[in-house]
Amino acid sequence: MKTAFVFPGQGSQYAGMGREVAEKYPAARAVFDEADRALGFPLSKLCFEGPDEELKLTENTQPAILMTSVALFRVLEEKGLQPDFVAGHSLGEYTALVAAGSLSLSEAVRLVRRRGQYMQQAVPVGAGAMAALLGMELSAVISVCERAAQGQVVSAANLNSPGQIVIAGDREAVERAVTLAKEAGAKRAIMLQVSAPFHSALMKPAEERLSVDLDQLAFPDLRFTLITNVDAKPVRKGAEARSALRRQVSRPVLWQDSVQRLIAEGVGLFVEVGPGKVLIGLIRSIDKSVTMLNAEDEKSLENVFNGLL
């Protein structure tokens, strides 16, 4: 049975994340120290102590989740645990590339901090929005978005699992789509508390700025096969991974397709490495037959050790 390590994206942050493992495992502490040096300020303190208002700023959230997830991965790696495949949801793809050796930790935390800034600056605060539509097929979501657009942008942004699709775009268009989705029979259609319309065409300016940064990095070939967000296809070449990160900014996250591809490749065990259990919930709704573990603190790490060693 093959194993995939999957890494969470934005939305999994909480004050206190990583503190326990940093105190117990030197390998984890070293990750936080290196990331702080790379950024030039103690982001680890924000991870461990908050306040939540600062932690939730996109430019802080992205490197904070990445450094916490990498710290947990390093503990697993130190115990001799390695995956056959890696994947990450949005931001988590950067963590996956650090695990696979195609990005260094220092490169990645600086990169995702700028990514967060570029995304926030691409659309004025309050002008964009995202919403979760539950209990609708993709074809119905596409139809709702087409009717709601009225000359603005609104489209599928995260294809997370059967019946869970997140849309993003101009706030007014997203609000119209929520109303239309409810009328069309969605189980739920709710606006999300996010700071920008991620993975929509409105992120094109961020994609262009990030491309300049990506092109300055080497991106060696990967140690583990990555299933990319943007194509849900396996890559091992660094150049392919760079291309996927570039295109990912303004295009939808194909998470359901990615998980199904991993299962088709023979993966029967998924380990979510990072704060929260969002991905475990999504994977469970995609295929209940696979085994799922998570590693986010000392207790859950011990469960992974007991399950895999």
Sequence and secondary structure as in RCSB ss.txt:
>XXXX:A:sequence
MKTAFVFPGQGSQYAGMGREVAEKYPAARAVFDEADRALGFPLSKLCFEGPDEELKLTENTQPAILMTSVALFRV
LEEKGLQPDFVAGHSLGEYTALVAAGSLSLSEAVRLVRRRGQYMQQAVPVGAGAMAALLGMELSAVISVCERAAQ
GQVVSAANLNSPGQIVIAGDREAVERAVTLAKEAGAKRAIMLQVSAPFHSALMKPAEERLSVDLDQLAFPDLRFT
LITNVDAKPVRKGAEARSALRRQVSRPVLWQDSVQRLIAEGVGLFVEVGPGKVLIGLIRSIDKSVTMLNAEDEKS
LENVFNGLL
>XXXX:A:secstr
 EEEEEE  TT   TTTTHHHHHH HHHHHHHHHHHHHHTS HHHHHHH  HHHHTSHHHHHHHHHHHHHHHHHH
HHHTT   SEEEESTTHHHHHHHHTTSS HHHHHHHHHHHHHHHHHHS TTTEEEEEEES  HHHHHHHHHHHHT
TS EEEEEEEETTEEEEEEEHHHHHHHHHHHHHTT SEEEE   SS TTSGGGHHHHHHHHHHHHTS     SSE
EE TTT  EE  HHHHHHHHHHHTTS B HHHHHHHHHHTTEEEEEEESSSSHHHHHHHHH TTSEEEEESSHHH
HHHHHHHH 
